[in-house]
Amino acid sequence: MDHALERLLVRHTLRLSVPAGPVGDGSAAALRFDAALRTAGFALSSPLLKELSGRPSDTVVELARWALEAVRERVGDHVRHNAYFIDFPRNVPDTREFWLSCVLKALDDPEAREAVEAQLSAGVLNLLTLPAYGRYQHTYEELLAAHAELTPADSDRLTVLHLGGPFDEEIGALYRSLAGAVTPLGDEHLADLAVLAARCADGPQPAEIPVRENRAVVNAARLRAGAAPLLDTVTDVLRLACALSDGDVTLREATRFRALSRPLRRTLLAGLDGVVAAAPAKLADVGQHREAWKRLGERLHPHEYPAWPHAAEVFAVARGELRAPSLDSRVEALLAGGDVPGAAELLAAAAPGRLFRALDRLLRTAADDAAREAVLAAAERVAPAVAGRVVLSVREHLQNRHDASGAPRRLFVNRNGTAWVTADARRDLPREVQRRLLALLDGETRRRLTATGRLLVDPAVLDVALPLSGRASSGGFGVLPRGSVSPVEGELLRFFMYWKEARRRTDLDLSALLLDERYATISWLSYTELTTVEGRHSGDVTEAPDGASEFIDLRLGAVRGAFVVPHVHVYAGEDFEETAESFFGYMLREGEQGGRPFEPRTVRMKSELRGPGRVALPVAFRRDEEGRWHAHWLHLCLRGTPSDNRVEDHRVSLAVLVRGAVERAPVTVRHVVALMRESGAEVVEWTGGDVPAEPVTYLGLARPEGLAPGSRVVTPENLRDLVPA
């Protein structure tokens, strides 16, 4: 079997496919495999342990070898996590005392003394010039020797790996699940879809591929397999051309198109010609990506193929030689003339989803009740044709629509995760209009939900936000979509960050901001404040040719205020996307457990650091009125400054952003479960113990053992399946 695909399967499903083969006595090897997994916080399910015990030992050992590597990488245990202060979290010095000790060491160093004395005379000292600052003063092996072994605790994480079916069936099912997803995939999952499509594009396919980015990835694989691409818009052809050039199928970034072979050029031009011939109005979509079409035309040479004149019209529109007014321009013309009902009817006929996304604006713009009634009637008429994720996105928008009298603020997050907050200056929507729309949206969602019979629900999943876009989270382990809230249970909260530079010296800094109930700054932990409120920073590492880690340790009971906001700054060098690797995570421990600074079985979350910003905010922690702590998932970034980013400089903007994110209410699993209950599903809360003997629909943070065959399981790994089509 292909180990890369096996790793991919484990990452998405937490299932292991055991290859067919002879029986044997692998019980000893299976037990060693399970014991090794437990050191990383994983374990074999009972059926999987039984299956492996009946296979030859060499089969178990081979499977264990790559599976252990896969799960350790998921939690960040594939690298060496050294800390600057060897005894961390013990014996962390006061910040100023530490800096002074670095100066004194430099003055004792003949090679550094002269430069340091000159800086001191000038009154400005650059810490990076001190030989003892920012560079590990010990080896990783010496760090390990300085720490006792971790004492096991009942609160240690244990993630179960389950027995999968035949490998080809599991891979095919995962391919169809990703390709047929009704919400856009994140970058990591989109890359995984490309790998799966290369193997599965000529096999069984999902009934529909509604997300255009997914369709482009699948189309590229279909072409390579000799199958015809699935095209019904001109933009499908553009995305396919991007995929064939290994470019950005989301069309966020410009693609440098490659020289294409004559057969590929014919395929793309024939596809364009067919789309436009069947629906000439689709030429209106060209203007949205005019420059990309011009560049693609230079590669396709449409003038060489007179047999496809409609394809040539696409490039004529891109060059401005042929007029094809876009839908947006036609809508704007109607609104400029005060014809709100006309604009609503145009959108209803041409793009029902666009009508739903424009509802707030149309209803605010409407001059009177009759115009508002026309907009609402159009929405009610076309609601069945609107994608389920759009219905839920509008629902989320409306439940965060507040009266202007309360001086509310709006949070904006673009597709890259860059966020900003601004005052909400929109006119109010009449309450009766909001109620009517909410009833329409909930009724339409309820109609599409398929859960019947018994619904088994882990209460811990109820406040998890629905992933209406894969870009609402990042790749990693234990990661939940933006807006989710999950409980934090443990005495010690420890953040960790790792990075490895790719081509030039890079310095990432881990910091944590402490805020009160009104989002005012209380204190922070960073390289400029190594200790506060019993918190400890592991020390600043300023370069990472071989990789570097930083940690922050907090005893939650000692934290003043209501918020702890960890974040990662790019102080110098490469952006997150440029680094060879960079990730953030957090661990939970009990007070006396000890252990190394990084212990994989205490990891609750590990999130890849990606995005165009220079400041990353993966998650915030909030204490409620009863003193319980919760994680609020952010997945946000700030552009920051080109260099020298520090928590002191960004604390105001960070607090504003955190407030906007925390106070925004997402559509959660709780909402969908309530609609299922209204539709007749029997909802049972499950907090452990035996599961029903008959098939159920299970919703939870992790799949329990013993579910009956035929059960439907929805966990964070496939939470997108809960969004109706």
N, C-alpha and C positions, 0 to 999 in steps of 0.2 A: 504493500500500500504506500501511497504518497504521504510522507510524514508531514509535509507542509499542509496538506488538506486535513490530515488528522488533527493537527494543532488548531486549525481553523474551526473544525467541528467542536473541539473541546471549548474553545473560546466562546462560541455562540450558544452551545447547548449544554455544556457540562456533562456530556455523554461520551463514553468510550465504546467504539466498535471493536469487538474482539474478533480477529480474523478466523475464518473457518480453518479447521485443521484437526489433527488427531487428538485423542484424549491423553491424559497423563496425570502425574501427581505434581502439580505446581503449588500446592498449599503453602509450603515454606516460603517460596518466592513471593507468593501473593501476600502473605503476612508481612514480609519485609517491605514490599512495595507499599502496603497500607501504612506501615510505620514511618517510612520515608515521607510519604505524603503528609502525614500528620505534623511533621516538623515544619511544614509550610502552611499548615492550616487547612489541609484537604484530607479527604478520607474516601475509601471505596464504599459504595452502598453494599448492602448484604447480598443482593442478587449478583452484583459485579464481582464481589469477592468469591462467591460460590462458583461462578463461571470460570474465573481465572484459576481457582484451585483445581479444577478438573482439566487443565491444559498443561502441556509440557513446560518445564521450568524455563527453557530458553525462549519460548513464546512470551511468557510473563515478563522475563527480564528485558526483552527487546521492547515490548510495549511500555514498560516502566521507564525505560531510559528516556524516550522522547516525551512521554507524558509528564514526567517530573520536570523536565526542562520547560515544558509549556506552562505548567501551573506556576512554577517559580517566576517565570517571566511576567505572568499576569499580575502578581502582587509586588513586583519590583525586586525579587530576590535573585535575579540573574546577574547582578552587579555587586561590587564590593562597596559597602556603605561605611566609609571612614568618617570620623568626626575630628574637627580641629582640636578640640579639647579632649584628650584621651580618656578622661574619667567621666565625661558627660553622661548623665546630668549632675553628677557630683563635682564639686570643686571648680565650678565655673567662677572666674574672678569678676570683680567689679570692672566695668568697662574702662574707666580712666586708669585704674591701677594696671590693667592689662596693657593698655597702650603705652604707659610709662615703662613697663617692663620690656616691651619691644624696643623702645628708644634706648634704654640702658644697654640692652644686648647689642644694638647697632653701634653704640659708642665704644663697645668693647671689641668690635669687629674692625680690624685695620682697613679692610676694603670698603666698608660702608661709612666709617667715622667722618670723613671729610665732607661727604655730601649731606649727611644728617646735620652736622654742625652748621653748614651753610644755610640749611632750611630753618634751623632753630634761630639763627641770627636774623633771618628775614621775617620771622614770626609766623610762618606758614609751613606746616609739616604734612607731607604726603605719606600716608600710612603705607601705601603700596611700595614705597622705596625701602621699607624696613625689612631686612632679611627674614625675621621671625614672623612677620605678619602675612596672613593669607595663604601660607604654604604649609602643608602637613609637616609636623615635626616628628612624626613617628610612622611606622608602617601599619598596614591593616592587621598584620599578624600580632603586632604589639598591642593594638587596640583590643583584639579578641582576648589576649592574655590578661588584660586589665579588668575584664568583666566576668562575673560569675554566670553560670548557665541560667537561663530563664526558668523560673518556677512555674509549673503549669497552674492554670486557674480555670474554674468553670466558665468564666467569661471569655476565654480564648475562642477565636473564630474557628469554625469547622464547616467547610464547604464540601458537600458530598458530590462525588462523581458517580453518575448512574450508568447502568448497562444500556448501551445503544443497540440498535438493530444492525442488519447487514450494512457494511460500509457504503455501498453504492446507493442503497435506499436512503440512508441518513444524509448523504451528500446531496442527493437529488431533492429530498424534502427541504433541506436548508436552502438550496438554490431557488426553488420555487417560492419559498417564503420570502426571501430577500427580493427576488425579481418582481414578485407580485405585491410587494408592500404598498400600502395606500398612503404612506407618509414618506417624504424624502429621507434617504439614508445619510448618515454622517460620512465623513471622508473615509474613516477606517472601514466601515461596512460597505461603502461603494467600491473600495479597492478589493475587498473580499469577494464581492459579487463578480468582479471582473475575473478573478481567479476561478470561481465556480463556473462561470459562464463558459470559460474556455474548455471545460470538461463536459458541461451539461447542455450546451446550446442546441445540440442536435438530438436531444432526448425529449422526454415529456416536459411540457411547458406550463406555466400558470395560465389560468383562463384569461387573464388580462394583465397587462403591465401598465398601470395607470400613471406612474411617476416617470416623467420624460427623461430624467437623468438615468434612471435604471434602464429604460428602453434603449438609450444610446449605447450603454455598456453591453447589453444583450445583443443589440444589432451588430456591433463590431465583431462579437464572437460568432454570430450567425453567418456573417459574411466570410469569416475565415473558415467556417465549417462547410461553406458552399450553399447555405440557405439564403433565401431572400430576406431582406430587412423589413421590419414592421414600421411603416411610415404613413402618417396621416396629416402632418403639418410640415410646412417648409422648415420650421425650426428643428424638427426631428432630423432632417437631413444635415443641418448645420451641426447639431450635437454629434451625429454619427461621424462627420468629418473630423471633429475634435477628438473623438475617441480613437479614430484610426491614426491620428497624429500624436497619441498619448498626451493630449491636452486636457483642458478643463471642460467636462461635459456639462457642468452647471452654468457655464458661460459667465462666471464671475471674473475670471482672469482671461486675458487675451491668449489665444493659442497660436503658436508658430506652426502653420500648416506645412506638412512635409510634401515633397513631390510624390504624387500618387500614380500608381500604375494605370495603364489605359483601361483595364477591366474595372478597376475601382472607380475611375472617373465616369465611365459609362453607367455604372450602377447608380452612383449618386445623381447624375444628371437625369437618368431615366426616372428615378424616384421623384425628383423635383418636378419633372414634367407631368408625371401622373397625378401628383398632389394638386398642382395648379390647374390642370385640365379638368379635374373633378370638381374643384371649388376655387374659381378665380379670386374670390374674396379673400382667400388666405394669403394673397400677395401683401395684404395690409400688415402682416406680421414681420415683413422684411425690415422695415424701418427701425425696429427696436434694436437690431444688431447690424446696422448698416455697414460699419467698418469691418466687422468680421466677414460679412458677405463679400465685400470688395477683395479682401485678402484671399478668400477661398476661390473667388473667380479667377485669380491669377494662377491658381493651381489646376482648376478644372478645364479652362479654355472652352467655355460654352460655345464660342463662335465656330469651333471646329465640328460641331454636331448639329447641323440644321434640322435633323430629324426630330429634335426635341425643342421646338420653339418656345414652349411654355417655360422651360427651364431658363432660357435666355431672358425671359421677362423678369425673373427674380433679380438678376444682376443689373438689369436696366433700372429697376426700382432702386436698388442699392446705390447706383450711380446718379440717381436723380433724373434720369432720362424718361422715366415712366412714372406717372403719379398713381399712388395707391394709398389714399388716406387711411391712417390707422384708426382702430376702434377708439382709442383714447382721444384722438383729435376730433372725431365725430361727436363723441360724448361731450367734450369740452365746448364745442360749438353750440350744442343744444343748451347746455347749462348757461353759457354766456347770454343766450337769448331768453333765459328764464323758463325754458321748457323742461322742467324736472320730470314730469310724467313721460315725455318723449325720450329722455335719456334713460329712464328706467326700462322702458319698453325695448329700446335698442339693446341694452345690456342683457335683458331677459332673453331676447331672441338670439343674440350672437354669443354670449358668454355668461351663463347663469351664475357661475362662481364669481365672476367679476362683479356682477350685480350685488351679490351678498357682501363682498368686501367693501363695496361702495355705499352700503345701506346707511351708515351713520351720516356720511356727507350728504347724501340725497335727502334724507329726512330733515337734516338741519337746514338745507338750502330751500326746501319746499316752502312756498309762499303762504299756503293756507292748508286747512284740513283736507280739502279735496285733493290737493297734490300729494299730501302724505298718504292718503288713502290709496291713491293710484300706485305709489311706490310699494306699499305694503301688499296690495293685491297682486302686483307682479311678483313679489318675493314668494308669496304663498303659492302662486301658480307653478313656479319653476323649482320649488324646493326639492322635489324628488330627483332633479337632474344635477344637483350640486353635490360635490364630493363630500364625504363624511367629515374629513379633516377640516374642510372649509366651514362646514356647519358648526363644528366644535370650536374652531378659531374665532368665529363671530360670537359664539356664546361666551368665550373667555373675554373677548373685547367688551361685551355688554355688561358682564358682571363686575367689570372694573370701571364702568362709566359712572362718574360721581357728579354731584351738583357742583357747579362752578363756585357756589357760595362758600364751599369748604376750602377754597384755595388749594385744590389738589394738584399733584404733579404727575407727569406721564413718563414712563420708562420706554425707551426705544432701544431695540437690539437688532443690529443688522445680521446678515447671514454669516458674517465672520465672527460674531460674538462681541463686536465692539458696541459699547452701550453708552447712552447718555440720558440725562433726565432734564425735563423742562416743565415749565408751568403749563397747565391745561387751560387754554384760552378758548376752548370750543363752547358754543352755545349748548344749553341743556337740551336733552331730548325729553319730551313729555313722558311722564311716568306710565301713562296708559299705553303709549307706543312701545316703551321698553318691555312692559309686561306681555304685550301681544307678540312681540318678536321672540322673547324668551320661551313663550308657550309654543310658538312655531318651531323653534330650534330644538327644544327638548322633545316635542312630539315626533319630529323627523328623525332624531337620533334614536328614540325609543323604537320606532318602527323598524329600524335597520339592525338593531341588536339581535343576535342569534341565540343567546344563552337561554336555554330552557332546562327544566328539571332542577336538580340541586346545584347550587353555587356555593362552593366551599371557599371562604375568604379568610386569609390571615389579616387581622386588624392592622398589622404594621404596614401593609401595602396601601391602605385606604387614602393616605395623604400624599401618595406618589402622583406626580403630574403625568398626564398623558403625553407621550412624545409626538406632538403634532408636527414636528420636524426633527429629523435625525440630527440637525445642527443645533438642537437644544441641549446637547450634551457632548461629551468628548469620549474618545476611546479609553478603555482602561478596565479596572476591576471594581465591582461594587459601586459603580457610578449610576446615579439616578438623573432623570431629566431636570432641566432648569425649572425652578419653582417647587420641586418636591420638598417635603419635610419628613425627616426620619429621626427616631429617637437616638440619643447618645447615652449609653450606659457604661460607665466606668469612672474610676477615680482620677486617672491620669490620662490626659489628652496629649498626644505627641504628633506633631506635624513632621513630615520629611520631604525633602526635595533633592533630586539628583539631576545632574546634567553632565554632558560630555561634549566638548567643543569639537567642531568638524574641521575648520580651516584656519581659524584665528583665535587669539586669546579672548575668552569669554568669561564674564563674571556675572552669575545670577545670584540674587540675594533673597533669602527667605525671611519674611517679617510677619508679625501678627499685631493687629490694631485692636485695642480694647476700648469699647464704647459703652456709654451709659444708656438708659432707657430712651433718652432724647437724641441719641446718635452723636453725642458730644464725646470728644476724645478724652479718655482717662489716662491711658499710657500706651506703650507699645514695646514689643520685643524685636530687636534687630541687631545688626552689627554695631549700631551706635547705642544700644541699650541692652546689654547682655543679660541683665537680671532685673526682674520687677515682679511684685505680688507673687512671690514664690515660683515664678516662671524662670526658665533658663534657655538661653540660646547656645547652640553647640559651637559657635565661632565662625568667623567669616573666612571662606575659602575664595580666593580671587582668581584662580585659573584652574583649568581642568583638562589638560591634555590626555589624561588617563581616566577622567571622570571624577566628580566630587559630589559630596552630600552635605546638606545642612539640616539641622533639626531644631525644633522648639518644643519644650516640655512645659506643660501647665497642669497644676492641680486645680481641677474645676471648682472645688470647694473654696479655694482662696481667691478666685477671680472676683473682682469688684465689677459692678455694672451688669449689663445685659447681653453684650455681644463680644464675641471673639472672631476677628476677621483675618484669617491667614491670607497671604498673597505673596507672589513671586515677582520681583523686579528684575528687568534686564539692566544691570548697572553699566555694563560695557560689552561690546562685541556683538555676537550673533543674535538675531531674533530667535524666538522659540522654534520657528519653522526651519531655521538654518542649522540649528544644533544637530549633532549626530544623534542625540537622544536627550530628552528632558521630560521629567514627570514629577508630580506632586501627589502626596497622599497623607493619610492620617492613621494613627494606631490608637488603641485604647488598652490600658493596663490597670491592674490593681496596684495599690501602693507599694507592696513589698515583693513584687515579682522579679525585679531586677532585670538581668539579661543585657544583651548588646543594645546599642542605640537603635538598631533596626532588627526587629524580630518578625519574620513573615507571618506567623500565626496570630499576631496581634493586629495585623493590617486589616482595616475595615474598608478602605478605599484607596485606589491608586488611579490617578487621572493623567493622561498624556497632556503635556503642555504644548499646545499648538495655537496658531492664530497670528494675526499681523501686529498685535499690540506689543507694548513693552512692559505692561503690568498685567498679570493674570490673577483673577479672583475665582477659584474653583468653587468655594463653598464658604458659608458663614455659619457660626454657631450662636444660638440664642437661648437664653434662660427664660423660661416662662414664669408666671406669677407664683407658681407652686415650687419653683426652684429646680425644675427638671430642664435638662439641656436637650436641644434639638439641632440637627443639621439642616440648614436651608441651602439648597443646591443652586448655585449662581451661574457657573460657566460663562463668565463675563471677562472682558479685558478692556483696558484703557490704552490709548496710544502712548501715553507717557511722553518722555523727552528722549532725544537720541542717545543720551548718556547720563550717568549720575542720578538715576532714579532712586529716590529714597522715600521711606514711609512718611518722614516728616513733611516732605514736599507735596504728598498726594493725600494726606489724611482727610482733608475737607472734601475733596471730590470723591474719595472712596466712601466716606460716610453718606454723602448724598446718593451715590449709586446703590449702596447697600439698602438704604431706606426705601428707595424706589422699587428695588427687587423684592425685598421682604414683604412689603405692604401690597404687592400685587398678587391677586388670587388667581391661580391657574385652574383649569379644568382637571380634576383629579379622578383617580379610580373610584373614590367615594361617590362621585356624581354618577358615573356609569353604573355602579352597583345599585344605586337608588332607582335608576331608570329600569334596570333589569327586574328589580323587585316589583316595580309598578306593572311590568309586563307579565308577571306571574311566576317568575323564577323563585324557587325556595332558597333563600339566602341563609347560610349557616356560618357563624364565625368559628374559626378553628385556631386554637392556640397551642396545639400539640396533641399527642396521644394517637389513638387509633383513627384511621381514616375509614370512610364508608366502604362497604364491600362492592357496591355498584358504581358504575362510571359516574364521574362528576366533572364539573368545570371548576378547576382550582385556580385561585388568584392569590399570589403570595410572593414574598421576597426570595424564596427558595423552594424547590420541588421537594415535597415530603416523600418518604419511602412508603411503599405499599399501596399506591393508587391503583385502582382496578384498571385492567386493559380497556382502552376506549375512552379514558378520561382525557379531557382537554386541559392543558397546563399553560398558564400565563404567568411568567415571572419577568423581572426586568430585562432578561435577555431577549424576550420576544414580546415586550409590552405593546409594541406597535400593532400587534394582532388584535388588540382590544379596540382599536379605532375602527369604526364601521366604514365600509366602502361607500 
